[in-house]
């Protein structure tokens, strides 16, 4: 019988802005958890987020969202 072994990734809640959002962040939109798969820089500091589902979200330069970020344990 094999048991669970700690390791892999740690999840942490973070506040993200257009400057700090990263690929892999999970943002809840309309009750649905969406993982960021790509980012596109927009004029005046905004970003357009492409989710794994194919949906797009545009963040204004001053938009703040709650996200879950997976961090690798060392």
Secondary structure, DSSP 8 states (H G I E B T S, - for coil): -------SEEEEEEEE-TTT--TT-EEEETTEEEEEEEEEE-GGG-EEEEETTS-EEEE-TT--EEEEEEEE--
